Amino acid sequence: MIDPMLEDLQKLLSRAAEAAVVAEVVQRHCSVEHVALVAFDGPNATVLAAAGPDLLSAGTTAPATVSTRLVCVRTGATWRSSDLTQESAFDRPIDQLALALGLRAGAAVPLTADGAVVGAVLLSSTVKGRSWESDAQRLDAASGLLALALRLVREPGERLKVVLLHGDRVIANGLARLVERGLPADVELAAGCWDPRLPDLFENADAVVVDAALVDATASGTHGRTVVVVDRLEDRQPDSLVVELRAAADALVPTVARAVGRAAATWNFTQDILTPRERELLEALVSGRSYRQIAESLRLSESTVRGYSRTLYAKLGVHSRGEAVHKAAQARLIGT
């Protein structure tokens, strides 16, 4: 049986619901006084939505270091406390605000995609002694769906927008073809540095590929998403976002993929890659049940279930339950 929270999140995803609605769904299913949904951008965290007391307003951006919970989940770990007043290290600015609002127990669960922490769910309760184990397991299982629903990752089938700026039109066309063949991307060729569309193109682009001679034209507005194409690397160690023209056939696509923070891999899995037992296990993982509960339902030992899980993770190329659910959803392995 699929967790009702996962079913509701899938419905929200299908109708592109606002983050505030997602927060309300999490609050209702976890039965807590406060929920905050957060996105990470480098060292900073932005509140996408909140439900409950006005701890932080949606749209607020601050260094993650203002919150003990955010510092923890940025490392990929789950944070839990049944009594915040007894946490000696719970003394950062947002921690103090939470205590002032009467919140006495809390948890934080990371949201991951492609092995990276992209956001977090923060739960808070006014009741001391609150246990968070079940909620943490359910949110870990829902991590992939939450990341999709909050638009922290790209939905399957959504294409990248890449802007290409190069002084040689023939080379520009060749580079564009390389990108479009190697990634699910649409490439827009800019008509030189004086193209009046440049500000809008840069604002909406996932990545910009630019000739080194024209790189000054992208100095503002591309926010670190620029891949520079150079004629020669000379004798220096190349930067991870610099591609030598003669190596573009091999290096351009993975470098563009790194620039937009995603793996250059296609989601072409089918049910055939998994054994019937692994598919059964995958559905059980989606339900949010513990390994012990899964073992009981499948009439296997807990160690056997964990062994199957490791094999399943290896086949999907992931390292956690949340990543497995996210990747399986993208590959249409869930609910088929």
Secondary structure, 3 states (H helix, E strand, C coil): CCCHHHHHHHHHHHCCCCHHHHHHHHHHHHCCCEEEEEEEECCEEEEEEEECCCCCCCCCEEEHHHCHHHHHHCCCCCEEECCHHHCCCCCCHHHHHHHHCCCCEEEEEEEEECCEEEEEEEEEECCCCCCCHHHHHHHHHCHHHHHHHCCCCCCCCCCEEEEEECCCHHHHHHHHHHHHHHCCEEEEECCCCCCCCHHHHHHHCCEEEEEHHHHHHHCCCCCCCEEEEECCCCCCCCCCCEEEHHHHHHHHHHHHHHHCCCCCCCCCCCHHHCCHHHHHHHHHHHCCCCHHHHHHHHCCCHHHHHHHHHHHHHHHCCCCHHHHHHHHHHCCCCCC
